[in-house]
Amino acid sequence: APGGYSTFDGATFRHFIIDDPHFEAIYNSTIMVDSQGRLWLGLNGIGTGYVENNKFVSISPTDGLVGEIVDYIYEDSRENIWIATPKGISKYDGKYLTNYTTREGLLSNEVNAIIEDAVGGIWVSAGNYMHRFGNEELDVIVDSEEKPSRIGGKMAFSDSKTLWTASS
C-alpha cells in the first residue's frame, strides 16, 4: 500500500499519499512538526525527511545522515533539527548535517532521547549515559558508579533545572 501520513481536524481523518516508491515499504518510527510547519517523519530504513508542499524531501545516509533508522526527531530553539539513530545523532541546521558518534565523544551511539534546557543546552540520552551539548561542546553528565543501570526513554524538565528521565 502507498505510504503517507494522516491528519485529524477534530472531526475527520485525512490521509495523504507520499509519491515516492521507496516510501511504500518503510515503517514510520517517529513524527514531529517543526516551527516552519513542516511535518518530519523518521523512517526505519531510509533515514528521515520532511513534507513540504505535499512532497517528501528525503535526508538519508547518502546525504550524510549518521544512520538509516530514525528513532526520534527534535527541534531546538535555534531551529536545528536533531535526529536520533542507533548509530549516533545528526544535527541538521537547514543546510548541513553534523554527526555526533563515539568518535566525537558520545559514550554510546544508541541515542534514546533529546531535549533542550532553559539556557539552550541540548541533553542527549545515549545508551546508559547522559550528555549535554552546550556552547558547541559535548559534556558527559552521567558517568559514575551511582548512575542508574539504564537511562532511556523520553525526558522532561519540571523547572529550569530539574531533568526527569526514565531509568532502571
QUIPE-V938689 format. One record per backbone hydrogen bond with DSSP energy under -1.0 kcal/mol. NH is the residue of the N-H (numbers start at 1). CO is the residue of the C=O. If there is no record, write none. Layout:
# QUIPE-V938689
NH,CO
NH,CO
This chain:
# QUIPE-V938689
5,16
7,14
9,12
14,7
16,5
18,3
20,18
23,20
26,23
29,42
32,40
34,38
37,34
40,32
41,49
42,30
43,47
44,27
45,43
45,68
47,43
47,68
48,59
50,57
51,39
52,55
55,52
57,50
59,48
63,60
64,61
65,60
71,84
72,84
74,82
76,80
79,76
81,92
82,74
83,90
84,72
85,88
88,85
88,109
89,100
90,83
91,98
92,81
93,96
98,91
100,89
104,101
106,101
111,85
111,109
112,125
113,125
115,123
117,121
120,117
122,133
123,115
124,131
125,113
126,129
127,110
129,126
131,124
132,139
133,122
134,137
137,134
139,132
141,130
142,130
152,166
156,164
158,162
164,156
166,154
168,150
